Every structure is written in structure tokens, then in C-alpha cells.
Amino acid sequence: MTELLNAWAPRIARATVLPSGGGRFEVTLDGELRFSKAALNRHPRPGEVLDLVAARLGSPIDRDEFHPA
């Protein structure tokens, strides 16, 4: 979650983490399921969730753009 917010905070209006049972891990963006551990029968690879979000939101925000030195 921290990586997502650090990369796209100005583009994310709301983020919600919902607990679930059975070892489920799902990522939904704007109502669209982007990753499902249950459907793929595996954990996401390192960077996979960030890549899926980038495919939808575009490149991460350049932090200097919003916090000039």
C-alpha cells in the first residue's frame, strides 16, 4: 500500500484495505479486479501489482513535481 501511495498519491482519491479470510489477496481498481491470488493460485511477483496499477493510472508521479526542492 505504501508503494502505491508513494508512486501515485495525487491520482488516488481513496484507498481501502479490506481484511478477508482464506488467504485471499485481491487488488481492485475503479471496480475492476486487477489481481486475484485465488484466481491465479499464487502470490503476486515483486512489482507485479505496481505494474498493474501503472497500466491503469500511467507512470508514477515525479515527486519533485509536487514537492520542489
C-alpha positions in Angstrom: 0.0 0.0 0.0 2.8 2.4 0.9 4.5 1.9 -2.5 1.2 2.6 -4.3 0.6 5.8 -2.4 4.2 6.9 -2.7 4.0 6.4 -6.5 0.5 7.7 -7.3 -0.8 9.7 -4.2 -2.0 12.7 -6.2 -4.0 10.4 -8.5 -5.6 8.2 -5.8 -8.7 9.7 -4.3 -9.3 6.8 -1.9 -7.6 3.5 -0.9 -9.2 0.8 1.2 -7.7 -2.3 2.7 -10.3 -4.9 3.5 -9.5 -7.9 5.6 -10.6 -11.3 4.3 -10.3 -14.9 5.1 -8.9 -17.9 3.4 -5.6 -16.3 2.4 -7.2 -14.2 -0.3 -5.4 -11.3 -1.8 -7.1 -9.2 -4.4 -6.4 -5.8 -5.9 -9.4 -3.9 -7.4 -9.0 -0.5 -9.1 -12.0 1.6 -10.0 -14.2 -1.5 -9.5 -12.1 -3.7 -11.8 -10.3 -6.7 -10.4 -6.7 -6.3 -11.4 -5.1 -9.2 -9.4 -6.5 -12.2 -7.6 -4.4 -14.7 -5.7 -7.3 -17.1 -5.7 -7.8 -17.0 -9.5 -4.1 -17.3 -10.3 -3.3 -19.6 -7.4 -0.1 -17.7 -6.5 1.1 -14.5 -4.7 2.0 -11.5 -6.9 5.6 -11.3 -8.1 7.7 -8.4 -6.8 6.5 -5.3 -8.6 3.6 -7.0 -10.3 0.8 -5.1 -8.5 2.6 -1.8 -9.2 2.9 -2.7 -12.9 -0.9 -3.5 -13.0 -1.7 -0.1 -11.4 0.7 1.7 -13.7 -1.1 0.1 -16.7 -4.3 1.8 -15.5 -3.0 5.0 -13.9 0.0 5.7 -16.1 3.6 6.3 -14.9 4.2 7.1 -11.3 4.2 10.7 -10.3 7.5 12.5 -10.2 7.6 13.5 -6.5 9.7 16.6 -7.3 6.8 17.8 -9.4 4.7 18.2 -6.3 7.4 18.9 -3.7 10.0 21.1 -5.4 13.4 21.4 -3.5 
